[in-house]
């Protein structure tokens, strides 16, 4: 027996405790399926099997638990206290090893980058999510929302399958706002981007569930080739967008050079006409980022910006369909605050829609678009609960389980937006609700996401009542980069008179 290493789990260094207590007395350590500790627990499971396995572990352990697999110790967090400690820990800003599986797709953009590179990129991008810039995006969100409802023009009622339509809406929105490119004439390419994005998601889950593929060499040799085409399609799409925006920006700058005096500051020019991508192109001119860097960030913003919001919107519409009274509350509030011609549908008015906000928040509690986040230790790290994690320990924060942990939520499976009334939040643990993560590496796009989601919901609710077609309880969830499900999710739209 070696006290420092867990040999059968591929030489995983053991976790220690500060006061020398046996680990088993501090936290659950579920036994693995084979003698190789937990290395093969997920082997042979499909995406739904992986999702169910994780939920079962949480139900059985009831507290954050520890496992050993393939050379790593892996700390699985399902409670708010430890999530808060980890998300705010100055030494825990590096993403876990499974994010390496995203490298062929996103390389090391702001989501996957570490240390200095992350700091630099995060600073560069933070400026682009300023209130004034988001404010400029509002008319695009309204126009795209109107395009969404126009699909049902002339119909008094229709049953609508949501996934593709919402993904098209959010992809159009991110391309036009962040990238400054209207997808209209590239619609077919956008559809192909989304199809191939899903293929990449499949490759991710295939790697997670087969530890043999955790090794890059093995994966590259036996599986990577199947996903080459998918990667090429998504990368070609983002490259085309960058190339188009470069031309448009150059034309814009040319025009302004010709019409403005020599003293005009180029930064002012930049501020006046803004797509997030312009910041990156301008930073390239200043030598702060190169072309590959721009590609990394465009791929990251596009993937993070379209998939997450479309999932949250899908569940918000599904919940609207099922909870008619809640839908009515949202509708009444919209009628009180937003003109029928949408002329005052701006950021200021959106903040008045409190009930709609609670509704979306409760939706993201039950259906967090990113159900799991990962960190890893880059050196031995002590947590405030007395655990000492060795270097390269993997930490999985199970947002899905924290959001349904009965320690923080009464009847956690029930949909109750009033949980988010200020008086009901007062005594709740601050990290019991973390759909956008928290701490230094929180979601950079959370205000953008709320603005976009509220705008579409307002525009839909103004015109339609939403009726149920499927029961949310019947949905079979799957693990993916984001929350996935097997079912076709539909609602019925009935035009308001
Ligand atoms: C409902 C919508 C969204 C949800 C639930 C969401 C959630 C999250 C979460 C949980 C993280 C942390 C991920 C991790 O630690 O692995 C994250 C990071 C990030 N999100 Fe979002 N997100 C949403 C929308 C957006 C949008 C619209 C954008 C961009 C326009 C965006 C851009 C990013 C970026 C760039 C990061 C990486 C930040 C960093 O590591 O510094 N997200 N998001």
Boltz pocket constraint, residues with backbone or C-beta under 6 A from the ligand:
constraints:
  - pocket:
      binder: B
      contacts: [[A, 110], [A, 111], [A, 112], [A, 122], [A, 174], [A, 178], [A, 300], [A, 301], [A, 304], [A, 305], [A, 306], [A, 308], [A, 309], [A, 312], [A, 368], [A, 369], [A, 370], [A, 372], [A, 373], [A, 374], [A, 434], [A, 435], [A, 436], [A, 437], [A, 440], [A, 441], [A, 442], [A, 443], [A, 444], [A, 445], [A, 446], [A, 448], [A, 449]]
      max_distance: 6.0
